[in-house]
Amino acid sequence: MTDAAFYDFILQVTVITCATLVLIVVMWIVHRNKQQKQITLQKLIESGQQLSPEVLESLNLTTKSRPQQDFRKGILLVVSGVIMATIFKLMGGFGWVFGFVPLVLGLVYIAFSRLKTA
């Protein structure tokens, strides 16, 4: 194994490891927020308070899907896909194909947001 191939391998392992760690941290934060909301909801129920729609709204437990949210998610995924494909293409190899997954998901979100407004 040449030095260039070794450094390329180390770079790919580092990128995959960092991306995995970012995903784990984001998923942990989302889980922790949901857990705190459930604990708050449980305390409200145990104290005997009424669960009115205003209380649920203040805890963000009622979700209303808006086309703007889907459009925003779609744009973020498309941009992420283009960036990933570009970076992996510059690294060489066939890794640039992995940029197509967020790109296609982003296009689907954009299409659904347009269908909801029609």
C-alpha positions in Angstrom: 0.0 0.0 0.0 1.5 3.3 -1.0 1.5 6.4 1.1 -1.2 8.1 -1.0 -3.5 5.2 -0.8 -3.0 4.9 2.9 -3.8 8.6 3.4 -6.8 8.3 1.2 -8.1 5.4 3.3 -7.5 7.3 6.5 -9.3 10.3 5.1 -12.4 8.2 4.1 -12.5 6.5 7.5 -12.3 9.9 9.2 -15.1 11.4 7.1 -17.3 8.4 7.8 -16.5 8.4 11.5 -17.2 12.1 11.8 -20.5 11.9 9.9 -21.6 9.0 12.1 -20.7 10.9 15.3 -22.7 13.9 14.1 -25.7 11.8 13.4 -25.4 10.1 16.8 -25.2 13.4 18.6 -28.2 14.9 16.7 -30.3 11.8 17.4 -29.3 11.8 21.1 -30.3 15.5 21.4 -33.7 14.9 19.7 -34.3 11.8 21.9 -33.4 13.9 25.0 -35.9 16.7 24.1 -38.7 14.2 23.4 -37.9 12.5 26.7 -38.1 15.8 28.6 -41.4 16.6 27.0 -42.8 13.2 28.0 -41.6 13.7 31.6 -43.3 17.2 31.7 -46.5 15.7 30.3 -46.4 12.9 32.9 -46.0 15.4 35.7 -48.9 17.5 34.4 -51.1 14.3 34.4 -50.0 13.3 37.8 -50.8 16.7 39.2 -54.3 16.5 37.9 -54.2 19.4 35.5 -56.3 19.4 32.3 -54.5 18.8 29.1 -56.0 21.5 27.0 -54.9 22.1 23.4 -53.1 25.2 24.5 -50.9 23.2 27.0 -50.1 20.6 24.2 -49.3 23.5 21.8 -46.9 25.1 24.3 -45.1 21.7 24.7 -45.0 21.4 20.9 -46.7 18.0 21.1 -49.2 18.9 18.3 -47.6 19.0 14.9 -49.2 20.6 11.9 -47.4 19.8 8.7 -47.0 22.9 6.6 -45.8 22.9 3.0 -43.2 25.5 3.9 -41.6 23.0 6.3 -41.4 20.3 3.6 -40.0 22.8 1.1 -37.3 23.9 3.6 -36.4 20.3 4.4 -36.3 19.6 0.6 -33.9 22.5 -0.1 -31.6 21.5 2.8 -31.5 17.9 1.6 -30.8 19.0 -2.0 -28.0 21.3 -1.0 -26.6 18.6 1.3 -26.7 16.0 -1.5 -25.0 18.3 -3.9 -22.3 19.1 -1.4 -21.8 15.4 -0.5 -21.6 14.4 -4.1 -19.1 17.1 -4.9 -16.9 16.4 -1.9 -16.9 12.6 -2.6 -16.3 13.2 -6.3 -13.2 15.3 -5.5 -12.0 12.6 -3.1 -12.1 10.1 -6.0 -13.7 6.7 -6.4 -17.4 5.9 -6.5 -18.3 7.5 -3.2 -20.0 10.5 -4.9 -23.0 8.2 -5.5 -23.9 8.5 -1.8 -24.7 12.2 -2.4 -27.7 11.0 -4.5 -29.7 9.7 -1.5 -30.2 13.1 0.2 -30.6 14.7 -3.3 -33.5 12.4 -4.2 -35.1 12.7 -0.8 -34.9 16.5 -1.1 -36.5 16.5 -4.5 -39.3 14.3 -3.1 -39.9 16.7 -0.2 -40.0 19.7 -2.7 -42.5 17.8 -4.9 -44.7 17.0 -1.9 -44.6 20.5 -0.7 -45.8 21.7 -4.1 -48.6 19.1 -4.2 -49.9 20.2 -0.8 -50.2 23.9 -1.9 -52.1 22.9 -5.1 
